[in-house]
Amino acid sequence: MVMDPTSAAEARERVAKWIEETRQIFSLLPELMTADHHAGASVQKEVDKLHKDLEDLKRENHLLRLEKDEIAQAMGQIAAKLGITPRRSPFDRSAPAEQPRMPDHAKTPEPAKAAEPKAADAAKP
């Protein structure tokens, strides 16, 4: 392929420009790699911190669940001493809910039935 002198000059000019741009890019690479390394290290520190926070929250959640169970047990003992069965929490995920038993003193009294006339009273004039 034969190029005319103008096309050849343009091609040389483009190649020279590409070479210069490539040199500029190569001079920036160490700086870019260092910045990338610092960003990676920074991200890793954040990931480590989040893992630590997650473990702390899991531990705290476990302790709070233990405390809740202790409180529920104590409340159950108090309720048993008072002779009542506490209502189950709607959030309780254990066995299916049973009907709560009301204490005897909390039951509403049955309406009084009208006194039926006695056979002796009915025979009186």
Rosetta blueprint (number, residue, H / E / L):
1 M L
2 V L
3 M L
4 D L
5 P H
6 T H
7 S H
8 A H
9 A H
10 E H
11 A H
12 R H
13 E H
14 R H
15 V H
16 A H
17 K H
18 W H
19 I H
20 E H
21 E H
22 T H
23 R H
24 Q H
25 I H
26 F H
27 S H
28 L H
29 L H
30 P H
31 E H
32 L H
33 M H
34 T H
35 A H
36 D H
37 H H
38 H H
39 A H
40 G H
41 A H
42 S H
43 V H
44 Q H
45 K H
46 E H
47 V H
48 D H
49 K H
50 L H
51 H H
52 K H
53 D H
54 L H
55 E H
56 D H
57 L H
58 K H
59 R H
60 E H
61 N H
62 H H
63 L H
64 L H
65 R H
66 L H
67 E H
68 K H
69 D H
70 E H
71 I H
72 A H
73 Q H
74 A H
75 M H
76 G H
77 Q H
78 I H
79 A H
80 A H
81 K H
82 L H
83 G L
84 I L
85 T L
86 P L
87 R L
88 R L
89 S L
90 P L
91 F L
92 D L
93 R L
94 S L
95 A L
96 P L
97 A L
98 E L
99 Q L
100 P L
101 R L
102 M L
103 P L
104 D H
105 H H
106 A H
107 K L
108 T L
109 P L
110 E L
111 P L
112 A L
113 K L
114 A L
115 A L
116 E L
117 P L
118 K L
119 A H
120 A H
121 D H
122 A H
123 A H
124 K L
125 P L
